[in-house]
């Protein structure tokens, strides 16, 4: 009887199983043959997967290869400079610094210095080895309780997206290294409080931690949490880089008692995070709300976080600052290259402004309106090294935030399983057995060590440039290659507004087209 080639494997298994059952000397192989035969027969008769039906058992190799692909890609296929979103070289640097291993690199750069991937910072023939050993930035001078922030803090990652042990280890590291840990919009959990590390409480459109029964903002619940001594700053999330302008639903099956406790929502019920805030609808209303939050928190710094989208909306906010005299204490600029546990691919790939352009734009909005001395800027988006930090300072940042690099410090291997709950390193999962390998007492110090070594690297760059502080790094100190024969300083490529220029002579700037259609009364474009 003819057997189609695609059925040779299951047919052979059936014959081999029968033959093995007949001959006593080979019956030990039945422990392997029977399960394989059952699986092959199941594949043949099931109706859900066409490949498995047409190629019983053999088709499962595809799923096995899909599971192993990220690891084979990372460890076998990719070169040091390949790998997305972070290259092997970038991850290796974080791992080395977190563990306290040697982080030097032999034989010079592997980058093609004559390709457009190359950019550099200008060093000095008279390095300044007398530069301070450490810097901190004062945030919130207009409030009663300003915060002396580290120049590198943990960016927003919620409990629920990250595991309990990951959150606890991050906070342990923040406490050891004297830097801040952003809660993410999932609010403050018991694991954020376990070690007493400084917290930046992020408030999103779901108002977790200060949520009323109807899903709106609850002032009393906010005040109760905001006045906690561990909370040092409050950040209002308008949008995030990986999925700007996108809301979400937390399915009820994921709302465990611990997550419900942190977020202030019912256990087991679906929970909506709208795309937009309900506490305000205009730039002026937003600033008035910021002022009320600052008062209710006892004078702590309050800022906003956004990925730049419509440029006129940033100008609408700055015009509202000018009109009301109210300013946020800081603006966190999140680049479109920012990470998240889960986002629609179209948003990650096609929506939002990358960090470099967004950072320059926000810097221009504040400098051009003479507001920069009142509003600090934090930069967030694939910042994993002292060099990346220095480049952010050159473009106008006052401090930097990082998320995924701190995950690497915890042991993340970039398996790309964050959205499935099957993270092999126990960082982005709620499964208890997967978390067992993440030992807080081991990983917390690694988080602190990565932070300290990265700031040490930043200082070495400042020294090499002959400067006194990172804030002395200017756009003219950073050069970008345009092609193999030509490069320019960044301030000759991008437009950098002079202090007050948007007020005194806006039409001299290319960004005037956005300034002229912005209104303090509305986020919409005006004619």
Secondary structure, 3 states (H helix, E strand, C coil): CCCCHHHHHHHHHHHHHHHHHHCHHHHHHHHHHHHHHHHHHHHHHCCCCHHHHHCCCCCHHHHHHHHHHHHHHHHHHCCCCCCCCCCHHHHHHHHHHHHCCCCCCCCCCCCCCCCCCCEEECCCCCCCCCCCCCCCEEECCCCCECEEECCEEECCCCECCECHHHHHHHHHHHHHHCCCEECCCCCCCCCCCCCCCCEEEEECCCCCCCECCCCCECHHHHHHHHCCCCEEEEEEECCCHHHCCCCEEECHHHCCHHHHHHHCCCCCCCEEECCCCCCCCCHHHHHHHHHHHHHHCCCEEEEEEECCCCHHHHHHHHHHHHHHCCCCCEEEEECCCCCCCCCCHHHHHHCCCCHHHHHHHHHHHHHCCCCCCCCEEEEECCCCCHHHHHHHHHCCCCEEEECHHHHHHHCCCCCCCCCCCCCCCCCCCCCHHHHCCCCHHHHHHHHHHHHHHHHHHHHHHHHHCCCCCHHHCCHHHEEEEEECCEEEEHHHHCCCCCCCHHHHCHHHCCCHHHHCCCECCECCCCC
